[in-house]
């Protein structure tokens, strides 16, 4: 990795949805060095059919001096109960890294105890899921300052809803200083135009 470029760690896991971080990865790849990690360092079969060679395990990720950790959403059951990502997230947080989770990625960050006392958003609410899922995840989100918003930036954390991958991407890029507010606005405008709908 180039020491002059910010390092970004991407935590992949079985059941994660790569699309949710694809825009962020595309934006950050221009100015950052990205590295992918899986719970055990094994090859990742992505939700888009791609096979991603991991740069190491979550234990290896804990030793990386990253400026940012990206956590996609999806179905994090394989890592939530055991808190598999806790150590690497806490290590990154201790070094001052930005922690950015979209959809269930925020649940993974919350599981490490790193959203307590912070403003954050998530979709584990009754308008988006069942009462039993809300009850199951409530203890994990205990202590957060919940906001109904597409993206919430409360440094050093960013959380986002699954329907907001482009705003999530620009929020991360701006926090890392690789995109200006004007560039972010232009990017989001292009996304709206190309998709024919608001993002």
C-alpha positions as CSV (number, residue, x, y, z in Angstrom):
1,X,0.0,0.0,0.0
2,X,1.1,3.5,-0.8
3,X,1.9,5.3,2.5
4,X,0.8,8.7,0.9
5,X,-2.7,7.5,0.4
6,X,-5.2,6.9,3.2
7,X,-5.7,3.3,4.0
8,X,-9.3,2.0,4.0
9,X,-10.3,-1.4,5.5
10,X,-13.4,-3.1,4.1
11,X,-14.9,-5.7,6.4
12,X,-16.6,-8.4,4.4
13,X,-18.7,-11.3,5.9
14,X,-20.9,-14.1,4.7
15,X,-24.3,-12.5,3.8
16,X,-23.1,-8.9,3.3
17,X,-24.4,-6.9,0.3
18,X,-21.5,-5.5,-1.7
19,X,-23.8,-3.1,-3.6
20,X,-24.3,-1.0,-0.4
21,X,-20.6,-0.1,-0.4
22,X,-19.9,-0.2,-4.1
23,X,-20.3,3.5,-4.6
24,X,-18.0,4.2,-1.6
25,X,-15.4,1.8,-2.9
26,X,-15.5,3.4,-6.4
27,X,-15.1,6.9,-5.0
28,X,-12.4,6.0,-2.4
29,X,-10.3,3.9,-4.8
30,X,-9.3,7.1,-6.7
31,X,-7.5,8.5,-3.6
32,X,-7.2,5.7,-1.1
33,X,-5.6,2.2,-0.8
34,X,-8.4,-0.3,0.0
35,X,-7.9,-3.7,1.6
36,X,-10.5,-6.4,2.1
37,X,-10.8,-8.6,5.2
38,X,-13.0,-11.5,6.0
39,X,-13.6,-13.2,9.4
40,X,-11.0,-15.9,8.7
41,X,-9.1,-14.5,5.8
42,X,-10.8,-16.8,3.3
43,X,-11.9,-15.9,-0.2
44,X,-15.2,-13.9,-0.2
45,X,-18.0,-14.9,-2.5
46,X,-19.7,-11.5,-2.9
47,X,-23.4,-10.9,-3.3
48,X,-22.8,-9.6,-6.9
49,X,-21.1,-12.9,-7.9
50,X,-17.6,-11.7,-7.7
51,X,-14.9,-13.6,-5.8
52,X,-12.8,-11.3,-3.7
53,X,-9.4,-12.4,-2.4
54,X,-9.1,-11.2,1.2
55,X,-6.0,-9.3,2.3
56,X,-6.3,-11.1,5.6
57,X,-8.6,-12.0,8.6
58,X,-10.3,-9.6,11.0
59,X,-7.4,-10.3,13.4
60,X,-5.1,-9.0,10.7
61,X,-7.3,-6.0,10.1
62,X,-6.8,-5.0,13.7
63,X,-3.1,-4.4,13.1
64,X,-3.7,-2.1,10.0
65,X,-3.3,1.6,10.6
66,X,-6.4,2.5,8.6
67,X,-8.0,6.0,8.2
68,X,-11.4,4.4,7.7
69,X,-13.2,1.1,8.1
70,X,-16.2,0.4,5.9
71,X,-18.9,-2.1,7.0
72,X,-21.5,-3.2,4.5
73,X,-25.0,-4.3,5.4
74,X,-26.8,-7.5,4.7
75,X,-27.2,-10.4,7.0
76,X,-24.5,-10.2,9.7
77,X,-25.7,-13.2,11.8
78,X,-22.5,-15.0,11.1
79,X,-20.5,-12.3,13.0
80,X,-22.9,-10.5,15.3
81,X,-23.4,-13.1,18.1
82,X,-19.7,-13.8,18.5
83,X,-18.8,-10.1,18.1
84,X,-16.2,-11.2,15.5
85,X,-15.6,-7.7,14.2
86,X,-15.4,-6.1,17.7
87,X,-11.6,-6.3,18.2
88,X,-10.7,-4.9,14.8
89,X,-13.3,-2.1,15.0
90,X,-12.2,-1.1,18.5
91,X,-8.5,-1.1,17.4
92,X,-9.3,1.1,14.5
93,X,-11.4,3.4,16.7
94,X,-8.5,3.6,19.2
95,X,-6.3,4.9,16.4
96,X,-8.9,7.5,15.4
97,X,-10.2,5.8,12.3
98,X,-13.5,6.7,10.7
99,X,-16.0,3.9,11.2
100,X,-18.7,3.8,8.4
101,X,-21.5,1.4,8.4
102,X,-24.5,1.2,6.1
103,X,-27.7,-0.7,6.9
104,X,-26.7,-3.7,9.1
105,X,-23.1,-2.4,9.0
106,X,-24.2,0.0,11.7
107,X,-25.4,-3.0,13.8
108,X,-21.9,-4.5,13.5
109,X,-20.4,-1.2,14.7
110,X,-22.9,-0.9,17.5
111,X,-22.2,-4.5,18.6
112,X,-18.6,-3.3,19.3
113,X,-20.1,-0.7,21.6
114,X,-18.8,2.2,19.5
115,X,-22.1,4.0,18.8
116,X,-23.1,4.5,22.4
117,X,-23.7,8.2,23.1
118,X,-23.5,9.0,19.3
119,X,-26.1,10.0,16.8
120,X,-26.8,7.2,14.4
121,X,-29.4,5.8,12.1
122,X,-30.6,2.3,11.3
123,X,-33.6,0.5,9.9
124,X,-34.2,-1.9,12.8
125,X,-37.4,-0.1,13.6
126,X,-41.0,-1.2,13.3
127,X,-41.6,0.7,10.1
128,X,-38.9,-1.5,8.4
129,X,-38.9,-4.8,10.2
130,X,-40.8,-7.1,12.6
131,X,-41.3,-6.6,16.3
132,X,-39.1,-9.7,17.1
133,X,-36.2,-8.3,15.1
134,X,-36.6,-4.9,16.8
135,X,-36.6,-6.6,20.2
136,X,-33.5,-8.7,19.3
137,X,-31.4,-5.8,18.1
138,X,-32.6,-3.2,20.7
139,X,-29.9,-4.3,23.3
140,X,-27.2,-3.8,20.6
141,X,-28.4,-0.3,19.8
142,X,-28.8,0.6,23.5
143,X,-27.4,4.0,24.2
144,X,-27.4,5.4,20.7
145,X,-29.1,8.7,19.8
146,X,-31.3,7.5,17.0
147,X,-32.1,9.7,14.1
148,X,-34.5,9.0,11.3
149,X,-32.3,10.1,8.5
150,X,-30.7,8.7,5.3
151,X,-27.1,9.3,6.6
152,X,-25.9,10.5,10.0
153,X,-22.4,11.8,10.4
154,X,-21.2,12.0,14.0
155,X,-17.4,11.7,13.8
156,X,-15.7,9.4,14.0
157,X,-18.8,7.4,12.9
158,X,-21.1,7.4,9.9
159,X,-24.2,5.4,9.6
160,X,-26.6,5.1,6.7
161,X,-29.8,3.5,5.5
162,X,-29.5,0.8,2.8
163,X,-31.4,3.0,0.3
164,X,-28.7,5.7,0.5
165,X,-25.5,4.2,-0.9
166,X,-24.5,7.4,-2.9
167,X,-25.0,9.8,0.0
168,X,-23.2,7.4,2.2
169,X,-20.3,7.2,-0.2
170,X,-20.0,11.0,-0.5
171,X,-20.2,11.4,3.3
172,X,-17.3,9.0,3.8
173,X,-15.3,10.7,1.0
174,X,-15.8,14.1,2.5
175,X,-14.9,13.0,6.0
176,X,-11.6,11.5,4.6
177,X,-10.9,14.8,2.8
178,X,-10.8,13.2,-0.6
179,X,-14.0,15.0,-1.9
180,X,-15.2,18.5,-1.4
181,X,-18.7,19.5,-0.6
182,X,-19.1,20.9,-4.1
183,X,-17.8,17.7,-5.6
184,X,-20.1,15.7,-3.5
185,X,-23.1,17.7,-4.6
186,X,-22.1,17.3,-8.3
187,X,-21.7,13.6,-7.8
188,X,-25.1,13.2,-6.1
189,X,-26.7,15.3,-8.9
190,X,-25.2,13.0,-11.5
191,X,-26.5,10.0,-9.6
192,X,-30.0,11.4,-9.5
193,X,-29.9,12.2,-13.3
194,X,-28.5,8.8,-14.3
195,X,-31.0,6.9,-12.2
196,X,-33.9,9.1,-12.9
197,X,-34.8,9.3,-9.2
198,X,-33.7,10.8,-6.0
199,X,-30.9,9.1,-4.1
